[in-house]
Amino acid sequence: MSRISGFSVRLKLTFSYAGFLLVAGVLLLGIVWLFLLRGVPAELLIPSAANLPRAFNPHNFGPIVFGAAALIAMILLLAFGLLGGWFLAGQMLAPLTRITDATRLAANGSLTHRIGLEGRTDEFRELADAFDDMLLRLDAHVAEQRRFAANASHELRTPLTTIQTLLDVARGDPGCDCGALIERLHDVNARAIDMTEALLLLSRADQLSFARENVDLSLLAEEAAEGLLPFAEARGITIETSGDVALTWGSPALLLQMTTNLLHNAIVHNLAGPGSVWLITDTSRENVELIVENTGEALAPQTVSTLVEPFKRGAERIRADHAGVGLGLAIVKSIIQAHDGTLSLTPRTIGGLRVTVRLPISSPRADG
């Protein structure tokens, strides 16, 4: 949007300083006239060209040269106000210039620049620090989104390439088994759909675009366990839920997805035979906890630290019958961060994994 150009802030401040000095000078002259020269005839106080040289001679100073001296003083005050005001305005607005330059760099796509304003805390320092914090968050967010987009594009390319290959083979083989082809295409397409839904869910959590209300994690644990019970029984896995009421403030849908993902991950990455999963909820003074433990193979701490990254599936633990989309724990991490919580993963000494989710406890204000 085009705007009419006007005076700069520095020039406005300069005029303001000069104008203030002139007004102060006029008031001072008025006080001198009021208390010292009120009885002097007005025609003697009017400045004249003849009295201008006499105003610089202290021996000739008197009421007759007061007007000429006052005129000279006002001219000097105006000059001093303009020069001094221009300098002072430049000094005061220097931090704003740095902030403006950083804003232009950020608008052009450079998010690595920082203002780093020195000095004591004032309004400009607070603005610069807030702007630096915003740039830091934006830089981290953009870097994460770029990394995630690169991984997602690579992951989504795989099922599409597989579908294309299957169709090319079927086109070149008139005697192919259509039933087997359709079944294989169905499996690959289902995986692509799961991937797309996972990406949408992850984006929704990252953008904080959801409504919040009171949520009981113990009820979500029971609901997730009930929904995945047939899946667990088919694999010989038992699910046990226990714990107290654990009220937090957030999205029931997203927190249920978080709990379901954790439970699903604990079932899939369990023992090949009889195994167990435990869901425990607890409440402390400031946080509520959801703990998901499962039996399984022993895990190295280095492996555990990478499991929350997108598309990190812990390949040594995944069987060919269920590879997943590699976003389960990444979605969990994003949902927890969106709810101002923390996630910690700890390998169990006897094998398996212990996942602890800590979320803020529901406050009385949230209940209203």
BELHURA-V515131 format. One record per helix or strand. SS is the DSSP state (alpha for helix, beta for strand). FROM is the first residue (numbers start at 1). TO is the last residue. If there is no record, write none. Layout:
# BELHURA-V515131
ss=SS from=FROM to=TO
ss=SS from=FROM to=TO
This chain:
# BELHURA-V515131
ss=alpha from=9 to=36
ss=alpha from=42 to=45
ss=alpha from=49 to=54
ss=alpha from=58 to=60
ss=alpha from=63 to=107
ss=alpha from=123 to=172
ss=alpha from=178 to=206
ss=beta from=213 to=216
ss=alpha from=217 to=234
ss=beta from=237 to=243
ss=beta from=247 to=250
ss=alpha from=252 to=268
ss=beta from=275 to=283
ss=beta from=287 to=294
ss=alpha from=301 to=304
ss=alpha from=315 to=317
ss=alpha from=328 to=338
ss=beta from=342 to=347
ss=beta from=353 to=361
ss=alpha from=364 to=367
